[in-house]
């Protein structure tokens, strides 16, 4: 069975600074996807970034980038130039590629507060 | 931008009652999902649904649960006889393409908070 662990329940960062959210996972699968979802207060979860395990290059989306370490089963999210709108819960998630029917496995989330 | 919508936003029900949670997925999406999050715990997968059939279900999705796409727009989750431990936030999601393909991003609704008393 796959598990996803986010060891930081809460974090805070000053506006314009950089913050890194940690995520580790456990799986025996070789091909899979990893995701970071953002859930702003009272709003729906939206996809921030995804990484395909067979790609060595780390995914980036504007100010968001990941550090994917497959051997260590680590998938951290770096937010550069933090903005007040980045305040949200961030969920790390895993989905196996083979035989998947869309079953996303989530971590418990990290609550990020960006302070002015 | 199209969004997944869910109604009601909050439902309070008594133990043993049936509840139906409603979702309207994005109109051109064909793959549908339900997840739940008990307060303070992880978001957990319940079920995926495609072509009027369940594709995959978790251990949580027992005989008390059912899903249906009664018409071309709604996707519902029914809990037949609610228990106290069914109290949770229930999220619906939809995707355009099959899981594991390039455009399979799951778009989530805002959730329905179910409180069983």
Interface residues (C-beta under 8 A of the other chain):
Chain A: X4 X33 X37 X42 X43 X44 X45 X46 X47 X50 X91 X95 X97 X98 X100 X101 X102 X103 X104 X105 X106 X107 X108 X109
Chain B: X3 X4 X31 X33 X35 X41 X42 X43 X44 X45 X48 X50 X55 X56 X58 X91 X95 X99 X100 X104 X105 X106 X107 X108 X109 X110 X111
